[in-house]
Amino acid sequence: MSHFAYVLISYAASAFVVLALVAWVIIDQRARKAELAALESRGVRRRSDSAPAKADHG
């Protein structure tokens, strides 16, 4: 195998892995958004939506 072919295959494999990871993140993000929407439609709210309680550490 020539040096050029080795480099080309290495870059192609790396690009494939990066694109697969990006696709996985996008698919997972859509799934999490759908889960959040389902929970919010049932009335479940995020804890971060409420104002934080002030603690007295005095």
Protein Blocks (a to p, Z undefined) as FASTA:
>chain_A
ZZklmmmmmmmmmmmmmmmmmmmmmmmmmmmmmmmmmmmmnopacfklpccddddfZZ
